[in-house]
Amino acid sequence: MSDTSTTPTAASASAPAASEDLHSYPMRRGCPYDPPAEYTGMSEKAPLSRVRLYDGRIAWLVTQHKETRAMFADAKLFSSDHDNPAFPILAEREKNFPEFTQELFGLDGEPHRSRRRMLLPRFTNKQVERLRPMIQAVADELIDELLSHETPVDMVAVLGRPLPSRVICQMLGISYEEHELFEVHAQGIMQAPDLEQAVRAGQELLDYLVQVVDAKQHDLGDDLLSTLITEQLNTGALTSIEVSKLMVALLIGGQETTTSMIGLGTLTLLEHPDQLALIREDPSLLPGAVEELMRFLSIADLTTLRVATADVEVAGQTIKKGDGVILSTAAANRDARAFEAPDSFDIRRSSQGHLAFGHGPHRCLGENLARAELEILFGTLFERIPTLRLAVPMDEVSMKVDMTLEGLHDLPVTW
């Protein structure tokens, strides 16, 4: 952490006065694929700024790449422990998150490393490469279905949501037959307008998965859930509830994020026809295009929250123990100190070092799977439907607002 001067300090920063003019957070995007305009001005002034959350609490918003990356890496000073009362949340419904995601997202140290060790073998690049034929078959089938509809058709509903849902179900060993049930409840956890509905969605999804885990014990196969049952549940390392909560985290992580990327990624490519033309001319550019989409869109910008475990100085500011910290991947990924012309979408640039997947101990477990799904989907979609285009003006596309992940409610397309 030496490059951000993050060393414990006895100094303490005084709390801002109630009348201090602070930005309210989160801030809204003006365009589906651009970060809030306020980020630029804040980043130009300083690496981190204080913002006011919905409940009146003050948190630090980190907007420059160097500091964001370093703070991601230091899980001891910047904790992901959702059970900590000081942990920042951005909406009332997020009080519900620890109950259903604490088994993975909200852990630190050895408990977190232990959970990742249980899961990581299924998400290595080698394992994901073996899944590519299956992902390709699902993409082909769903594009067939898309083409069978009269236009305009909502691409999110027909393609964006089913593809990652079917893939993660097959990986986990969960039947896709009841996909509407767990999709609705997963969305409820992430998007519910109030705490009561979020709690109900989370509990119904957990109840369903407890039944799935119990039934799976009598029908083991070559899938992640079977492995967890054999190696963790049957050995007493995890309880049935703990395994079920891991399934909640994996379903949400494997489904909602990629759904958002498919919708926003398609929109971005359609709105940048020069870049799309490059992919059509040279499909070998697809992996770089996916990395650039990840950097450019940063859909998980509102999820990378931390709480300081000690007084620490960062870039001349004192973050006190118990202060909430928001590591803005969208701001960091548009930082001109890290990327030339960062607001330009350029699939030929090197996006190496982007923070869309986070960094450090909590770096996204499913990044290899997300890359494979997006490369296959975009490559196949634009090859098979070369005339694909928006069916409405872009300003009529329905953005997700006040929700945990950036994205689109729907994407009407035609061809």
C-alpha positions as CSV (number, residue, x, y, z in Angstrom):
1,M,0.0,0.0,0.0
2,S,3.0,2.3,-0.1
3,D,1.9,3.9,-3.3
4,T,-1.2,5.4,-1.6
5,S,0.5,6.1,1.8
6,T,-2.0,4.0,3.6
7,T,-0.4,3.5,7.0
8,P,-2.3,3.5,10.3
9,T,-2.3,6.9,11.9
10,A,-3.4,8.2,15.3
11,A,-4.8,11.3,13.6
12,S,-8.5,11.6,13.2
13,A,-10.5,13.5,10.6
14,S,-13.3,15.7,12.0
15,A,-16.8,14.7,10.9
16,P,-18.3,17.1,8.3
17,A,-20.8,19.6,9.6
18,A,-24.4,18.9,8.9
19,S,-24.5,21.9,6.6
20,E,-21.5,20.9,4.6
21,D,-22.4,20.7,0.9
22,L,-21.7,17.1,-0.1
23,H,-22.9,15.2,-3.1
24,S,-25.6,12.7,-2.4
25,Y,-24.7,9.1,-3.3
26,P,-25.4,7.2,-5.4
27,M,-25.5,9.6,-8.4
28,R,-27.4,8.8,-11.5
29,R,-25.9,8.1,-14.9
30,G,-27.1,10.5,-17.6
31,C,-26.4,7.9,-20.3
32,P,-26.7,4.1,-19.9
33,Y,-23.0,3.6,-20.6
34,D,-21.4,6.6,-19.0
35,P,-20.7,7.2,-15.3
36,P,-22.4,10.0,-13.4
37,A,-21.0,13.4,-14.7
38,E,-20.1,14.4,-11.2
39,Y,-17.4,11.7,-11.0
40,T,-15.1,13.6,-13.5
41,G,-15.1,16.8,-11.4
42,M,-14.5,15.0,-8.2
43,S,-11.7,12.9,-9.6
44,E,-10.0,16.0,-11.0
45,K,-10.0,17.6,-7.6
46,A,-8.8,14.7,-5.4
47,P,-8.5,10.9,-5.3
48,L,-11.3,10.7,-2.8
49,S,-14.2,12.8,-1.6
50,R,-16.8,12.7,1.1
51,V,-20.4,11.9,0.0
52,R,-23.7,11.7,1.9
53,L,-25.6,8.4,1.8
54,Y,-29.4,7.9,1.8
55,D,-29.5,7.5,5.6
56,G,-27.5,10.7,6.2
57,R,-24.2,8.9,7.0
58,I,-21.0,10.1,5.4
59,A,-18.7,7.9,3.3
60,W,-15.6,8.3,1.3
61,L,-15.9,7.9,-2.5
62,V,-12.6,6.9,-4.1
63,T,-12.5,8.0,-7.8
64,Q,-8.8,7.7,-9.0
65,H,-7.5,4.5,-10.3
66,K,-4.2,4.3,-8.3
67,E,-5.9,4.7,-4.9
68,T,-8.9,2.5,-5.8
69,R,-6.6,-0.4,-6.9
70,A,-4.4,-0.2,-3.8
71,M,-7.4,-0.1,-1.4
72,F,-9.0,-3.1,-3.1
73,A,-5.8,-5.0,-2.4
74,D,-5.8,-4.2,1.3
75,A,-8.6,-6.3,2.8
76,K,-7.2,-5.8,6.4
77,L,-7.7,-2.1,6.4
78,F,-10.7,-2.0,4.1
79,S,-13.1,-4.7,5.1
80,S,-15.9,-6.3,3.2
81,D,-17.6,-7.5,6.4
82,H,-21.3,-6.7,5.8
83,D,-22.2,-7.6,9.4
84,N,-20.2,-4.6,10.6
85,P,-22.7,-2.0,11.8
86,A,-20.6,0.7,10.2
87,F,-20.6,-1.0,6.8
88,P,-22.0,1.5,4.2
89,I,-25.1,0.6,2.3
90,L,-26.6,2.6,-0.5
91,A,-30.3,1.7,-0.1
92,E,-32.7,0.4,2.6
93,R,-33.0,-3.0,0.9
94,E,-29.3,-3.6,1.2
95,K,-29.7,-4.2,5.0
96,N,-31.0,-7.5,3.7
97,F,-27.8,-8.5,1.9
98,P,-25.8,-10.0,4.8
99,E,-28.5,-12.6,5.5
100,F,-28.2,-14.1,2.0
101,T,-24.8,-13.2,0.7
102,Q,-22.5,-13.3,3.8
103,E,-21.3,-16.8,2.9
104,L,-19.1,-15.3,0.2
105,F,-19.3,-11.6,-0.6
106,G,-19.2,-10.3,3.0
107,L,-16.3,-12.3,4.4
108,D,-12.6,-11.4,5.0
109,G,-9.4,-13.2,5.7
110,E,-9.3,-17.0,6.1
111,P,-13.1,-17.6,6.1
112,H,-13.2,-15.8,2.7
113,R,-10.2,-17.6,1.3
114,S,-11.7,-20.9,2.5
115,R,-14.9,-20.3,0.5
116,R,-13.0,-19.3,-2.6
117,R,-10.9,-22.4,-2.4
118,M,-14.1,-24.5,-2.4
119,L,-15.3,-22.7,-5.6
120,L,-12.3,-21.7,-7.6
121,P,-11.5,-25.0,-9.3
122,R,-14.8,-24.7,-11.2
123,F,-14.0,-21.2,-12.4
124,T,-10.4,-21.5,-13.7
125,N,-9.7,-20.6,-17.2
126,K,-9.1,-24.2,-18.1
127,Q,-12.5,-25.3,-16.7
128,V,-14.3,-22.4,-18.4
129,E,-12.7,-23.3,-21.8
130,R,-14.3,-26.8,-21.5
131,L,-17.7,-25.0,-21.1
132,R,-17.4,-23.1,-24.4
133,P,-19.2,-25.7,-26.5
134,M,-22.1,-25.7,-24.1
135,I,-22.2,-21.9,-24.0
136,Q,-22.1,-21.8,-27.8
137,A,-25.0,-24.2,-28.0
138,V,-27.1,-22.2,-25.6
139,A,-26.3,-19.0,-27.5
140,D,-27.2,-20.5,-30.8
141,E,-30.5,-21.8,-29.4
142,L,-31.5,-18.5,-27.9
143,I,-30.6,-16.5,-31.0
144,D,-32.8,-19.0,-32.9
145,E,-35.6,-18.0,-30.5
146,L,-34.8,-14.3,-30.9
147,L,-35.2,-14.7,-34.7
148,S,-38.5,-16.5,-34.3
149,H,-40.1,-13.4,-32.7
150,E,-41.8,-10.6,-34.6
151,T,-39.9,-7.4,-34.1
152,P,-39.4,-5.3,-32.1
153,V,-38.4,-7.8,-29.5
154,D,-36.8,-7.3,-26.1
155,M,-33.3,-8.7,-26.3
156,V,-32.8,-8.6,-22.5
157,A,-35.8,-10.9,-21.9
158,V,-35.2,-13.3,-24.8
159,L,-31.4,-13.5,-24.8
160,G,-29.8,-11.4,-22.1
161,R,-31.4,-13.0,-19.1
162,P,-31.7,-16.6,-20.2
163,L,-28.1,-17.1,-21.4
164,P,-26.3,-16.6,-18.1
165,S,-29.1,-18.1,-16.2
166,R,-29.0,-21.4,-18.2
167,V,-25.2,-21.5,-18.0
168,I,-24.9,-20.9,-14.3
169,C,-27.7,-23.5,-13.6
170,Q,-25.8,-26.1,-15.6
171,M,-22.5,-25.3,-13.8
172,L,-24.2,-25.5,-10.4
173,G,-26.3,-28.6,-11.2
174,I,-29.6,-26.8,-10.7
175,S,-32.6,-27.4,-12.9
176,Y,-33.4,-24.5,-15.2
177,E,-37.1,-25.5,-15.2
178,E,-37.9,-23.2,-12.3
179,H,-35.7,-20.4,-13.7
180,E,-38.5,-17.8,-13.4
181,L,-38.7,-18.4,-9.7
182,F,-35.1,-17.8,-8.9
183,E,-34.7,-15.1,-11.5
184,V,-37.5,-13.1,-9.9
185,H,-36.2,-13.6,-6.4
186,A,-32.6,-12.8,-7.4
187,Q,-33.9,-9.6,-9.0
188,G,-35.9,-8.9,-5.9
189,I,-32.8,-9.0,-3.7
190,M,-31.0,-6.6,-6.0
191,Q,-33.8,-4.3,-7.0
192,A,-36.6,-4.4,-4.4
193,P,-37.9,-0.9,-3.6
194,D,-37.9,-1.5,0.1
195,L,-36.4,-3.7,2.8
196,E,-39.6,-5.8,3.4
197,Q,-39.7,-6.9,-0.2
198,A,-36.0,-7.6,-0.4
199,V,-36.2,-9.8,2.7
200,R,-39.1,-11.7,1.3
201,A,-37.4,-12.2,-2.0
202,G,-34.2,-13.4,-0.3
203,Q,-36.0,-15.8,2.0
204,E,-38.1,-17.3,-0.8
205,L,-34.9,-17.9,-2.9
206,L,-33.1,-19.4,0.1
207,D,-36.0,-21.7,1.0
208,Y,-36.1,-22.9,-2.6
209,L,-32.4,-23.6,-2.7
210,V,-32.5,-25.5,0.6
211,Q,-34.9,-27.9,-1.0
212,V,-32.6,-28.1,-4.1
213,V,-29.6,-29.0,-1.9
214,D,-31.6,-31.6,0.1
215,A,-32.8,-33.2,-3.2
216,K,-29.4,-33.1,-4.8
217,Q,-27.9,-35.3,-2.1
218,H,-29.8,-38.2,-3.7
219,D,-28.8,-37.2,-7.3
220,L,-25.1,-36.3,-7.3
221,G,-23.4,-35.6,-10.6
222,D,-20.4,-33.8,-12.0
223,D,-21.4,-30.2,-11.0
224,L,-20.4,-27.6,-8.4
225,L,-23.3,-28.3,-6.1
226,S,-22.5,-32.0,-6.0
227,T,-18.9,-31.2,-5.2
228,L,-19.9,-29.0,-2.4
229,I,-22.2,-31.6,-1.0
230,T,-19.6,-34.4,-1.2
231,E,-16.6,-32.4,0.0
232,Q,-18.2,-29.8,2.4
233,L,-21.7,-30.8,3.5
234,N,-21.1,-34.5,4.0
235,T,-17.8,-33.9,5.8
236,G,-19.4,-31.4,8.2
237,A,-17.4,-28.5,6.9
238,L,-20.6,-26.6,5.9
239,T,-24.2,-26.9,6.8
240,S,-27.1,-27.2,4.4
241,I,-28.0,-23.6,5.0
242,E,-24.4,-22.5,4.3
243,V,-24.3,-24.4,1.1
244,S,-27.6,-22.9,0.1
245,K,-26.4,-19.4,0.8
246,L,-23.4,-20.0,-1.3
247,M,-25.8,-21.0,-4.1
248,V,-27.7,-17.7,-3.6
249,A,-24.4,-15.7,-4.0
250,L,-23.4,-17.7,-7.1
251,L,-26.8,-17.4,-8.8
252,I,-26.8,-13.7,-8.3
253,G,-23.2,-13.2,-9.2
254,G,-23.4,-15.5,-12.3
255,Q,-26.7,-14.2,-13.6
256,E,-27.5,-10.6,-12.8
257,T,-24.0,-9.2,-13.7
258,T,-23.8,-10.9,-17.1
259,T,-27.4,-10.0,-17.9
260,S,-26.5,-6.4,-17.4
261,M,-23.4,-6.7,-19.5
262,I,-25.3,-8.3,-22.4
263,G,-27.9,-5.6,-22.5
264,L,-25.5,-2.6,-22.0
265,G,-22.8,-4.2,-24.2
266,T,-25.2,-4.7,-27.1
267,L,-26.4,-1.1,-26.8
268,T,-22.8,0.2,-26.6
269,L,-21.8,-1.7,-29.7
270,L,-24.8,-0.6,-31.7
271,E,-24.2,3.0,-30.7
272,H,-20.5,2.7,-31.8
273,P,-20.9,1.3,-35.3
274,D,-17.3,2.0,-36.2
275,Q,-16.1,-0.3,-33.4
276,L,-18.7,-3.0,-34.2
277,A,-17.5,-2.9,-37.8
278,L,-14.0,-3.7,-36.6
279,I,-15.2,-6.8,-34.8
280,R,-17.1,-8.0,-37.9
281,E,-14.0,-7.5,-40.0
282,D,-11.7,-9.2,-37.6
283,P,-13.3,-11.5,-35.0
284,S,-9.9,-11.9,-33.2
285,L,-10.6,-8.5,-31.7
286,L,-13.5,-9.9,-29.7
287,P,-11.5,-10.6,-26.5
288,G,-10.2,-7.1,-26.4
289,A,-13.6,-5.7,-27.2
290,V,-15.0,-7.5,-24.2
291,E,-12.3,-6.1,-21.9
292,E,-13.0,-2.6,-23.2
293,L,-16.7,-3.1,-22.6
294,M,-16.0,-4.2,-19.1
295,R,-13.8,-1.0,-18.5
296,F,-16.2,1.3,-20.3
297,L,-19.4,0.1,-18.6
298,S,-18.3,-0.8,-15.1
299,I,-21.7,-2.2,-14.2
300,A,-20.8,-3.2,-10.7
301,D,-19.9,0.4,-9.7
302,L,-22.3,0.4,-6.7
303,T,-21.3,-2.9,-5.2
304,T,-17.7,-2.3,-4.2
305,L,-18.2,-1.1,-0.6
306,R,-15.8,-1.3,2.3
307,V,-15.5,-0.2,5.9
308,A,-12.2,1.0,7.4
309,T,-10.8,-1.1,10.2
310,A,-8.4,1.5,11.5
311,D,-7.5,5.1,11.1
312,V,-5.5,5.4,7.8
313,E,-4.2,8.2,5.7
314,V,-4.9,8.0,1.9
315,A,-3.7,10.7,-0.4
316,G,-3.5,13.2,2.4
317,Q,-7.0,12.5,3.8
318,T,-7.6,10.7,7.1
319,I,-10.1,7.9,6.9
320,K,-11.2,7.0,10.4
321,K,-11.9,3.5,11.7
322,G,-15.5,2.8,11.0
323,D,-15.8,5.1,8.0
324,G,-17.5,3.8,5.0
325,V,-15.5,3.6,1.7
326,I,-16.9,3.3,-1.8
327,L,-14.4,2.1,-4.4
328,S,-15.8,3.5,-7.6
329,T,-14.8,1.2,-10.4
330,A,-16.6,3.4,-13.0
331,A,-14.6,6.5,-11.9
332,A,-11.3,4.5,-11.7
333,N,-11.9,3.0,-15.1
334,R,-12.4,6.5,-16.6
335,D,-9.4,8.0,-14.9
336,A,-7.2,9.7,-17.5
337,R,-4.1,8.9,-15.3
338,A,-4.6,5.3,-16.1
339,F,-6.2,5.2,-19.6
340,E,-5.7,7.6,-22.5
341,A,-8.9,9.3,-23.7
342,P,-10.8,7.2,-21.1
343,D,-14.3,8.4,-22.2
344,S,-13.7,7.0,-25.7
345,F,-14.9,3.4,-26.5
346,D,-11.9,1.9,-28.3
347,I,-11.8,-1.9,-28.7
348,R,-8.2,-1.7,-29.9
349,R,-6.8,-0.1,-26.8
350,S,-5.2,-2.0,-24.1
351,S,-7.7,-2.1,-21.2
352,Q,-5.2,-4.0,-19.0
353,G,-5.5,-2.9,-15.4
354,H,-9.2,-2.1,-15.5
355,L,-11.0,-2.7,-12.3
356,A,-14.4,-3.9,-13.5
357,F,-13.8,-7.2,-11.8
358,G,-12.3,-5.6,-8.7
359,H,-8.8,-6.4,-7.6
360,G,-7.1,-8.3,-4.8
361,P,-8.7,-10.9,-2.5
362,H,-12.3,-10.1,-3.6
363,R,-11.6,-10.0,-7.3
364,C,-14.6,-11.5,-9.2
365,L,-14.6,-15.3,-9.0
366,G,-16.5,-15.6,-12.2
367,E,-14.5,-13.4,-14.5
368,N,-13.4,-16.1,-16.8
369,L,-16.9,-17.3,-17.2
370,A,-18.2,-13.8,-17.9
371,R,-15.6,-13.3,-20.6
372,A,-16.4,-16.6,-22.3
373,E,-20.2,-15.9,-22.3
374,L,-19.8,-12.4,-23.7
375,E,-17.2,-13.3,-26.4
376,I,-19.4,-16.1,-27.6
377,L,-22.7,-14.2,-27.4
378,F,-21.5,-11.0,-29.1
379,G,-19.5,-12.9,-31.8
380,T,-22.5,-15.1,-32.6
381,L,-25.2,-12.4,-32.4
382,F,-23.6,-9.9,-34.7
383,E,-22.5,-12.6,-37.2
384,R,-26.0,-14.1,-37.4
385,I,-27.9,-10.8,-37.3
386,P,-25.7,-8.3,-39.1
387,T,-28.6,-5.8,-39.5
388,L,-29.4,-5.8,-35.7
389,R,-30.3,-2.3,-34.6
390,L,-32.3,-0.5,-31.8
391,A,-36.0,-0.4,-32.3
392,V,-36.4,2.9,-30.3
393,P,-34.3,6.0,-29.9
394,M,-31.6,5.5,-27.4
395,D,-33.1,8.1,-25.0
396,E,-36.2,5.8,-24.8
397,V,-34.2,2.8,-23.6
398,S,-35.2,2.0,-20.0
399,M,-32.3,2.3,-17.7
400,K,-32.1,0.7,-14.2
401,V,-32.2,3.5,-11.7
402,D,-31.7,3.3,-8.0
403,M,-30.7,-0.4,-8.2
404,T,-27.6,-2.3,-7.2
405,L,-26.3,-3.1,-10.7
406,E,-26.2,-0.7,-13.6
407,G,-28.0,-2.0,-16.6
408,L,-31.2,-1.9,-18.7
409,H,-34.7,-3.1,-17.9
410,D,-35.2,-3.9,-21.6
411,L,-33.6,-3.4,-25.0
412,P,-36.1,-3.3,-27.9
413,V,-34.3,-4.4,-31.1
414,T,-35.2,-5.1,-34.7
415,W,-33.3,-6.2,-37.9
